[in-house]
């Protein structure tokens, strides 16, 4: 319902600290897995025991921070941890 100024008040619902910590923990688990070996999408889901949409979310988060790469091999996409840039001396 609008107030005197004609604006409608609303509440902003943010994820709890616990939810944010869970997301960060899972993304770290995924990155740790990808550092050990490249994984196909299905292997990520099975290895972390997570749903496909959850795996996509974590992969997207890692991509936003340039922490993972992907490569196509034999018709499948494999994800791996990004290699750190080589330092120039």
BELGIMO-V61262 format. One record per residue. PSI is psi in whole degrees, 0 to 359 (999 if undefined). Layout:
psi=PSI
psi=PSI
This chain:
psi=130
psi=147
psi=194
psi=328
psi=355
psi=2
psi=147
psi=129
psi=146
psi=164
psi=140
psi=125
psi=116
psi=154
psi=146
psi=162
psi=324
psi=318
psi=318
psi=317
psi=321
psi=315
psi=314
psi=320
psi=315
psi=320
psi=322
psi=321
psi=316
psi=314
psi=319
psi=318
psi=317
psi=338
psi=330
psi=319
psi=153
psi=144
psi=139
psi=160
psi=315
psi=324
psi=326
psi=313
psi=314
psi=317
psi=326
psi=358
psi=53
psi=160
psi=160
psi=318
psi=329
psi=318
psi=318
psi=319
psi=314
psi=320
psi=319
psi=319
psi=317
psi=321
psi=321
psi=332
psi=14
psi=42
psi=352
psi=159
psi=168
psi=155
psi=143
psi=128
psi=128
psi=40
psi=5
psi=150
psi=127
psi=136
psi=145
psi=162
psi=143
psi=143
psi=138
psi=147
psi=143
psi=135
psi=143
psi=131
psi=999
